[in-house]
Every structure is written in C-alpha cells, then in structure tokens.
C-alpha cells in the first residue's frame, strides 16, 4: 500500500483477469484434428448466437472487429473453397433430433428437440448445457457422441445443391476443405457417408477458431449458414459467403457482415465462376 498526495491511499489498478466473462471463451467441441497435420488452436472468442441477432438478449450486439477486405484468388494460385458441414452441405436435422430424443428417453430429462434443431450450429457442450446441470454436461456429451454414429449419420442427407457446389469447385481445378464444429470423427463419418469429395476434413472448431484451418489450407472463401461462419472467414482473411439454410435468414447474415448471401447452395455455382475469375 502506498500513501499518495493529500494522504489518500493509492491503490494499484487491477490487471485484467483471464476469468473475465467478456474475455473468456465459451467451451468448444474440440476434435483431435488429425487431418493433414492440423491441430486446433485455442483462441479467446464468444460465439455469436441467435439471441444477439434477433435481440432476445438485451445486451448490446458486439459485431466483429473490422478487418482488411478478403482477397480474391491470386492469379496463378489454386482456388480453395472451405465449407461448413451442418445445414450447409449436410442436412443433419433429423439425425440430431433423433439423438436428443434418445438422450431424453434414457435420462428422463425433458428436451425441446424442435428448439435444439432450430439452433444447430454452436458447440455441442453449449447446447447440452441448456438441458442438463453443469456437472452432468461432460457425461451427456460423451453419451451423445456414443449414440450419434448409429442414429444420426444414417439419417443425414445432402443439402440441396451440395453435390453441385463441390463438383463446381472441382471443375475449376479447385480444392475443397470441410471445416465443422462437429467432432472430428463424426465430421469425417458424415462427409464419407454422403460421398462428398473433400481434400481435407477438420472437425471440432467453431467460429473464429475455424480460421486457423482455413488459413492453413489457403481457402479464399468460406461458405456457411451461421454467423460463426462469418467470424471464421474473417479470421482467415477469406470471403464470407452465407447461405440462408440454417437458423439465420439472409437479412441476419447480411446484417452480421457476410460479404455475399445466397439463398442456398443451388445458387453457389452462379457466384463461384465470376469469383474464381477474379471478381466478387
């Protein structure tokens, strides 16, 4: 303690704590990242969710910090496009809903499955945490993942335009990278079950943390249905292409800052060709 002028006690300014809720990250679903040597890196972020955009949360909306405009593919460089998985390439709603119904039946815990399906996107432990006490979340996450391969993957289908989107990138000699918040093994299983031709598949990352994988594979654009996918593109310095096939409509994705918003992947080929040619 130090005595300042006029006999007042001068107290040191406290340092910012890593436990500050504004600075602390939400827990994410982390995969082992075995594909092409990728290892997910922990970053501090707070995933932007439905409540911020639709004002269900009275706190102010925090939009992403301004970053330099993403560049189009460099002349002579290989075109690489990143895709989200759930509700972008894969329609996993029926399967995910079925897993939550099974979990509810096993535990006796009431779960509003329709609500769960409407907000697919954030990490698994965040969603589980809405229905179970904190102490039970790790065990319920493990149980969900044990049920998922046998229930959800067989029920998953392709989103409209998904095959055409991937084939369109391939037709231009480009590479395809799938980056998902789903855990690594189930991301790989889903991509394989749907027959999607991807150069790399990375799971267990959400929001801006996806940017690490996208940068590693030199993706020039990232396609996704969630505001967290806009954060991912920004973190990678890539063009953020929203598809209004998930919990956010075109107006919400545009308001959040997506560079381009498509109604679905059926519109993707019409955007891709001029983009690959050097336009936006």
N, C-alpha and C positions, 0 to 999 in steps of 0.2 A: 504494500500500500504506500502511496506517495502523497504528500501534502502539497497541494497546488497553491496558486495565488489566492489571497483573501481567506486562507485557512480551509479551503474546500478540499475534500478528498478527491483525488484524481484517480478514476478507475480506468484500467485499460479497456480498449474496445474489444469485445469478444470476437474471436475468429469464427468464420462460417463453419458450421458443423456439417459433417458428411451425412448426419441423420436429419438434416433439414428437409422437411417433406417436399419443398419446392425443388431442391437439388437432387433428391434421391430418386433412383429409377424404380419403376414398378418391376416386380419379379417377372421374368420372361420364361418362355418354354425354350430351353437350350438343348440343342442336339449335339452330338459328338463331332459333326462337321467333317466327316471322313472323306468327302468327295474332293478329288484333286488337291488334297493337302490343305483344304480350307479349315480354319479353326475360328469359330465365332469369338468375337472380342466384346467384352462387356463395356457398354457405354452408358452414361447417365442420360436417361430420357424419361419423359412421361408420355405414354402413347395417347394420341388424341383420339377421343372416342365419340360415340353418337351424341353424348349429352352436351358436349361443347358446341357442336354444330347446331343442334336443334334446341339449344337453350333450356334443356332440362336441368342443367346445373346453373345456379345463379352466379357462379364465379365468372370473371371475365374470360373471354376466349383468348388463348395465347396462340397466335399464329407463328409459324416457323420464322426464324430469323432470315433476313434477306441474304441470298447467296448469288454469286455470279450466274448469269443465264447459261443453261447447259448447252453444250456444243453439239452440232450435228456430226455424223461420222466424218472423220478426217479423210481427205482424198487418198485413195490407195489403201486405207485401213479396212480391216474386215468388219462388217456390220455384226454387232452382237446385241440381241434384244433380251431383256430379262422379263420374266412373267411371274406374277403371284400364282398361287395354286387354287385355294378355296374360293369359289364364286368368281374366279377369273377364268381359269382353264377347266376346273373341275366343279361339278355341282355335287357338293357333299352334304347338302341339307338333310336329305332323307336319312343318310347313314349316321350323321352326327346326332340327329334327333333320336334315332333308334338306340344309340349308345346311352344317351341320357335317360331314356325311358327304362332301359335295363338297369342302370345305376340307381335310379329312383326305386325300382321294384326290389332290388337287392337290399337297399339300405332303409327303405321306408321313408326316405326324405322326399317331400313334395318338391318337384322341379317343374317350372313352367317351360316346357320344351319349345313351345311356339316362340316364346321370348328369347330363349337361347339361340334358336335358329335365325331369328331376325337380326341378331347382332354378331354373327360369326365373323371372326377376324382377330380380336385380341388374344393374347396368350391363354393357354388352357387353364393355368392356375388362377388367373384373374376370374374367368367365368365360373370355375368350380367354387371360388371363394364367395360368390354371390349366394350359394345354396348351402354350404357346409361351414361349420365353425373353423376358425384358422388352424386349430390343432389337427383337424381331420383332413385338411386340404392335401398334404403330400400323399397320404394313403389313397385318397379318392382319385388323385391324378394318376397314380400307379394303376389303380383298378380300371379307370377309363382307358388307359393305354393298353391294358391287357385285353379288354373287350373289343377295342377298335378294329383290329385286323379282321376278325371273324364276322363282325356285324357291319361296320361302316364301309370298308373297301368294296365288298361285293355290291353294295347299294349305290356306290358313287358312279356318276355318269359324266360325260363331257358337256361342258357349257356350249351353247350354240356358237359356232364359228371357231371353236378352239383348234380343231384339226387344220382348218384353212389358215388360221393365223400362224401356226407353227410351220406348215408347209410353205406359206408365203415367204417367211424368213429364209427357209432352206432354198427356195427357188432363186433367191438373190445371192446365194452363196454365203448366207449369214449363219451365225451361231445362236443357239437358244440356251438360256440359263433359267432354271426354275428356282426361285428363292421364296421360301414359305415359313410362316410361323409354326406350322405343324412340326412335330418332332422328326428327326432325320429319317428314322426307319419307316414311319408311316408316310412321309413325303415320298420317299423312294418307291414304296409299295404302290402308292396311288398313281404315280407317274407311270410305273411299269404296267399296272393293271389297265390303265386307259390307253396304253400304246403310244404315249407321247414321246417324240424323238427329241431328247434334250442332251446337250453336251455336258451339262453339269446340273446336279440337283442338290440344293442346300436347304436344310430344314433347321428349325429351332431358333429362328431370329425374327424379330418383329420391329416395325417402324424404322427409325434411322439406323438401327443395327444391321439391317439388310444391306446398307450402303457399302459395308466392308466387302461382302461377297460380290456385289455388283461392280465395284471398282476393280477387284482382283481379276474379274473376267472381262473388264473393259466394256461393260454394257453402256450403250449410248442412249438407251431408253428403257424405262421400267413400266410395265403395264399391270395395273391392279385396281381393285374395286374399293379399297379402303383409304381413308385419309392417311393412315400409317404408311401406305404405299407411296403417297406423295412425299412424305418425310424420307422414305428410303431413296427415292430418286434424287431428292435434293442432296442427301448425304453423299451420294455417288457422283454428283455433278452431271446427272443424266436427265433427259427429258421425262417429265412425269405425265404419263398417259393414263387417265382414269377411265374405267368402264363402269357404267351405272347399272351393274348387275348384282350388287350386294346391298348392304344396309344404307349406303349413301346414294342419293339420286344425283343427277347431273348438276343441279344447282348447288348442292352441298359440296361436291368435288370441285366445282369451279370456284366457289367462294373460298375454299381452303387453299387454293393456289395451284391446282393441276394446270399444266401447260396446254393440254388437249383433253377433251372429254368425249368419249364415244358412247353411244347407247349400249353397245355390246361388241363382242369380237367379230360379228359379221361385218361391221364397218371398218375393222382393222386393216384389211388389205388396201382399201382406198386411201388410208392415211399413210401406210408403210411405204408405198412406192415413191411418192414425192419426198418423203423424209429421207429415204435411202439415197435418193438422187441429190440430196444436199439442201432440200427445202424444209420448211416447217409449216 
